[in-house]
Amino acid sequence: MTNNRLSYTSLVKTLSWENGVLTLLDQTLLPVEVKVEKQESIEQVWDSIKKLKVRGAPAIGIAGAYGILYGVKDKTDLGVIEFLGELKKSADYLDSARPTAVNLSWALRRMVAKANTIIKGKPASTSKDIYTVLEKEAVTIHEEDKMICRNIGLNGKGLIKDGMGVLTHCNAGSLATSELGTATAPMYLAHKDGVSFKVYADETRPLLQGARLTSWELQQSGIDVTLITDNMAAFMMAKNKIDLIIVGTDRVAANGDMANKIGTMGVAILAKHFNLPFYVACPSSTIDFETKTGGEIVIEERDPEEVLFFGERRTGPEGMKVRNPAFDVTPYELISGFITDKGIIRPPFCENLQKFFG
């Protein structure tokens, strides 16, 4: 690809829906193998979300919206009440795959609410009618995410100046969404505008999303990216290599506390120490006003094997006790602002998040 000529079509598609079939890029195989996997059942979609074949808050929300269709596509001969019952069961089942990212439950609630709205508006609707509208709703959620990511990019690209070093943690890129990503959207659009800057990507132990995914997709797009281990971030800041931090988020509480991949809070604390701006790229669907503070966010604990092994090599003793929280919560006091599809939201977050999105 020619530098500064980034096009949206050059980015690898995370997921697609064509002729009633969902396909997902298996992100567990990156960067060694690019494999697209056809989904054939709701159980397979659940498994793909659980095993991180599809990951990133917006992407799993979209996958959930399509996945719920698999749960009811063979139930359209049922009566409307029975069909709605099956829809709710499918939503609850998919929601159990991952608890922390709010987009999954948000998308599933939206699909169920859409079905109930149809019944109220058109009582004579059949289950087949409802399914048709639900498929359109899932496609709408997908298209909305593309527009949200573009707007995040437009609103945030001005933060990136010539000569800057930009640090990001985990993957909030095109692989985590439908198109441009959240944290990477300002980077892609600044790059497209010809801004010259460097990106430093934390590797993100234990699953290495920064190494396997972020560095790979940015490299594919012609952006100047350097991979570092998580414990090198402070060194790079001390050496004046970092001017700006942009990360994504899986859930934002009403007060501005936010959950993101484990290690994010440490980066925010470092940014505070070195007086560096720390921004969170945030689609509107990730703001959860029902969660008052970060202390209420359920943190997913994952398999100890992810910590005990580095790839296929054992790095921890057999029988070793392990903690493996997948996320941590960054307090609002450490956040400079939220780059959203409606603009950059700055403190006080309780007031301004409500003003923009309440």
C-alpha positions in Angstrom: 0.0 0.0 0.0 1.2 3.5 -0.8 1.8 5.5 2.4 -0.9 8.1 3.3 -3.3 6.4 0.9 -5.2 4.3 3.4 -8.6 3.2 2.2 -11.2 1.6 4.4 -11.4 -1.4 2.0 -7.7 -2.1 2.7 -8.4 -3.2 6.3 -9.1 -6.9 7.0 -12.8 -7.6 7.7 -13.4 -8.8 11.2 -16.8 -10.2 10.4 -19.4 -10.2 7.6 -23.0 -11.2 7.0 -24.0 -12.4 3.5 -27.1 -14.3 2.5 -27.9 -15.1 6.1 -24.4 -16.5 7.0 -22.0 -15.0 9.5 -18.3 -15.3 8.9 -15.6 -14.4 11.4 -11.9 -13.8 11.1 -10.3 -16.2 13.5 -8.1 -13.8 15.5 -6.5 -16.5 17.6 -4.5 -17.5 14.5 -3.1 -14.0 13.7 -0.5 -13.0 12.7 0.6 -16.3 11.4 -2.5 -17.3 9.5 -5.4 -15.3 8.1 -8.5 -17.6 8.2 -12.1 -16.7 7.9 -14.5 -19.2 9.6 -18.1 -19.7 8.6 -20.5 -19.8 11.6 -23.1 -22.5 11.5 -24.9 -22.4 14.8 -25.5 -20.2 17.8 -23.3 -22.6 19.8 -20.4 -21.9 17.4 -20.9 -18.1 17.7 -20.9 -18.4 21.6 -17.7 -20.5 21.3 -16.1 -18.0 18.9 -16.8 -15.1 21.4 -15.7 -17.1 24.4 -12.4 -18.3 22.8 -11.7 -14.8 21.4 -11.9 -15.8 17.8 -13.9 -12.6 17.6 -13.1 -10.0 20.3 -13.2 -6.3 21.0 -16.3 -4.8 22.6 -18.0 -3.5 19.4 -17.2 -6.6 17.3 -18.6 -9.0 19.9 -21.7 -6.9 20.1 -22.2 -7.2 16.3 -21.4 -10.9 16.4 -24.0 -11.3 19.1 -26.7 -9.5 17.1 -26.1 -11.8 14.2 -25.6 -14.8 16.4 -29.0 -14.4 18.0 -30.5 -15.0 14.5 -28.9 -18.4 14.5 -30.8 -19.2 17.7 -34.2 -18.5 16.1 -33.9 -19.0 12.4 -35.4 -22.5 12.6 -38.1 -21.3 15.0 -40.1 -19.1 12.7 -42.9 -21.7 12.5 -43.7 -21.1 16.2 -46.3 -18.8 17.4 -45.2 -15.2 18.2 -45.1 -15.7 22.0 -43.1 -18.9 21.7 -40.8 -17.3 19.2 -40.1 -14.4 21.6 -39.4 -16.9 24.4 -36.8 -18.6 22.2 -35.3 -15.2 21.3 -34.9 -14.3 24.9 -33.2 -17.7 25.6 -30.8 -17.1 22.8 -30.0 -13.7 24.1 -29.3 -14.9 27.6 -27.2 -17.7 26.3 -25.0 -15.5 24.1 -24.7 -12.9 26.9 -23.1 -15.6 29.1 -20.0 -15.9 26.8 -18.2 -12.8 28.1 -19.4 -10.6 31.0 -17.3 -7.4 31.0 -17.8 -5.8 27.6 -21.2 -4.0 27.7 -21.6 -4.0 23.9 -22.6 -7.7 23.8 -25.5 -7.3 26.3 -26.4 -3.9 24.7 -26.8 -5.4 21.2 -28.7 -8.5 22.5 -31.1 -6.3 24.5 -31.6 -4.1 21.5 -32.5 -7.1 19.4 -35.0 -8.4 21.9 -36.5 -4.9 22.4 -36.9 -4.6 18.6 -38.9 -7.8 18.5 -41.2 -6.5 21.3 -41.7 -3.2 19.5 -42.8 -5.0 16.4 -45.4 -6.9 18.3 -46.8 -3.7 19.9 -46.8 -1.8 16.6 -48.1 -4.6 14.4 -50.0 -7.2 16.5 -50.7 -9.3 13.4 -47.0 -9.9 12.7 -45.9 -13.5 12.3 -42.6 -15.0 13.6 -41.3 -14.9 10.1 -42.0 -11.2 9.9 -40.2 -10.6 13.2 -37.2 -12.6 12.0 -37.0 -10.5 8.8 -37.0 -7.2 10.8 -34.4 -8.6 13.3 -32.0 -9.4 10.5 -32.3 -5.8 9.2 -31.7 -4.6 12.8 -28.5 -6.6 13.1 -27.3 -5.2 9.8 -28.2 -1.7 11.1 -26.1 -2.3 14.3 -23.2 -3.3 12.0 -23.5 -0.3 9.8 -23.9 2.1 12.7 -20.6 0.8 14.2 -18.8 1.7 10.9 -20.2 5.2 11.1 -19.4 5.5 14.9 -15.8 4.4 14.3 -15.4 6.9 11.4 -16.7 9.7 13.6 -14.4 8.7 16.5 -11.5 9.0 14.0 -12.6 12.4 12.7 -13.0 13.7 16.3 -9.7 12.4 17.5 -7.3 12.7 14.6 -6.5 16.3 15.5 -4.9 15.1 18.7 -2.1 13.5 16.7 0.5 15.9 15.5 3.6 15.6 13.3 6.5 14.0 15.1 4.4 12.5 17.9 4.8 9.1 19.5 1.5 7.5 20.3 1.1 4.6 22.7 -1.8 2.2 22.6 -2.5 -0.9 24.7 -4.2 -4.1 23.6 -6.3 -4.0 20.4 -9.0 -1.4 19.8 -8.4 -1.5 16.1 -10.2 -2.5 13.0 -10.0 -6.1 14.3 -12.0 -5.2 17.3 -14.8 -3.4 15.4 -16.5 -3.3 12.0 -14.0 -1.1 10.2 -11.5 1.6 11.5 -11.4 0.6 15.2 -11.9 3.0 18.1 -8.4 3.8 19.5 -6.9 3.3 16.0 -9.5 5.3 14.1 -7.7 8.7 14.8 -4.4 7.0 13.8 -5.8 5.7 10.5 -7.3 9.1 9.6 -4.3 11.1 10.7 -2.1 8.8 8.6 -4.4 9.2 5.7 -4.1 13.0 6.0 -0.3 12.7 5.8 0.5 13.3 9.5 3.9 11.7 10.3 3.9 10.0 13.7 5.0 6.8 15.3 2.8 4.3 17.2 4.1 2.1 20.1 2.0 -1.0 20.7 2.2 -2.7 24.1 2.3 -6.5 23.5 -0.5 -7.0 26.1 0.2 -10.2 28.1 -1.1 -12.8 28.5 -2.8 -13.2 25.2 -0.7 -10.7 23.3 -3.4 -8.8 21.5 -1.1 -5.8 21.0 1.6 -8.0 19.5 -0.5 -10.4 17.4 -3.2 -7.9 16.4 -2.5 -4.2 16.8 1.1 -4.2 15.5 0.0 -6.5 12.6 -2.9 -4.4 11.4 -1.1 -1.1 11.7 1.9 -2.6 9.8 -0.5 -3.9 7.1 -1.8 -0.3 6.8 1.6 1.3 6.3 1.7 3.0 9.7 5.0 3.4 11.5 4.6 1.0 14.4 7.0 -0.3 17.0 6.2 -3.3 19.3 7.2 -3.1 22.9 6.6 -5.4 25.9 4.2 -4.1 28.6 6.9 -3.4 31.1 8.8 -1.1 28.6 6.1 1.6 28.6 7.6 3.5 31.5 11.1 3.4 29.9 9.7 4.8 26.6 7.9 7.6 28.4 11.0 8.5 30.4 13.0 8.7 27.2 10.4 11.2 25.8 9.3 8.7 23.0 5.6 9.0 24.0 3.5 12.1 23.6 0.0 10.7 23.7 -1.8 7.6 24.8 -5.0 6.4 23.2 -6.7 3.2 24.3 -10.1 1.6 23.8 -12.6 0.5 26.4 -15.1 -2.3 27.0 -17.3 -0.5 29.5 -17.6 3.1 30.8 -19.4 3.7 34.1 -21.6 6.7 34.6 -18.9 8.5 36.6 -16.2 8.0 33.9 -14.4 5.0 35.4 -13.7 2.6 32.5 -12.7 -1.0 32.1 -10.3 -2.1 29.5 -7.7 -4.8 28.9 -5.6 -5.7 31.9 -2.6 -3.4 32.1 -4.5 -0.3 31.0 -4.7 1.2 34.5 -0.9 0.8 34.8 -0.4 2.8 31.6 -2.8 5.5 32.9 -0.9 5.8 36.2 2.4 6.1 34.2 0.8 8.8 32.0 -0.2 10.7 35.1 3.4 10.5 36.5 4.9 11.7 33.2 2.2 14.3 32.6 1.1 12.8 29.3 -2.5 13.0 28.0 -4.4 9.7 28.3 -7.5 9.4 26.1 -10.1 6.7 25.8 -11.7 6.1 22.4 -15.3 5.2 23.2 -18.4 4.4 21.0 -21.7 5.5 22.5 -22.7 1.8 23.0 -19.9 1.3 25.5 -21.3 3.9 28.0 -23.3 2.1 30.7 -25.3 4.5 32.8 -26.7 1.7 34.8 -23.2 1.0 36.2 -22.6 3.9 38.5 -18.8 3.4 39.2 -16.1 1.1 38.0 -16.4 -0.9 41.2 -19.6 -2.4 39.9 -18.1 -3.7 36.7 -17.8 -7.5 36.6 -14.3 -8.5 35.7 -13.9 -11.6 33.7 -11.4 -14.2 35.1 -9.9 -16.4 32.4 -8.2 -19.8 32.2 -5.0 -20.1 34.3 -3.4 -21.8 31.3 -3.1 -18.5 29.5 -0.7 -17.3 32.2 1.1 -20.6 32.7 2.1 -20.9 29.1 3.7 -18.6 26.5 2.4 -20.1 23.3 2.9 -23.9 23.7 5.8 -23.5 26.1 5.1 -23.8 29.8 6.5 -20.9 31.8 4.9 -21.5 35.2 5.3 -24.5 37.5 2.7 -27.2 37.5 0.2 -26.7 40.3 1.0 -23.0 40.5 -1.9 -20.8 41.8 -2.8 -18.2 39.1 -4.9 -15.0 38.9 -5.9 -14.1 35.4 -8.3 -11.1 35.3 -8.8 -10.1 31.7 -9.6 -6.4 32.5 -8.8 -3.7 35.0 -10.6 -0.4 35.8 -9.0 2.9 35.2 -10.4 5.6 37.6 -11.9 8.7 35.9 -9.3 10.9 37.6 -6.6 9.5 35.3 -8.5 10.1 32.1 -7.9 13.3 30.0 -11.0 12.7 27.8 -13.2 10.3 25.9 -12.9 10.4 22.1 -16.5 9.6 21.1 -18.6 9.7 17.9 -20.2 12.9 19.2 -16.9 14.7 20.1 -14.3 14.7 22.8 -15.8 14.5 26.3 -13.7 16.1 29.0 -14.2 16.3 32.8 -16.4 16.5 34.7 -17.4 13.2 33.3 -20.5 12.6 35.4 -22.1 15.7 33.9 -20.7 15.6 30.4 -21.3 12.0 29.6 -24.9 12.4 30.7 -25.1 15.6 28.6 -23.9 14.0 25.4 -25.3 10.4 25.8 -27.8 10.3 28.7 
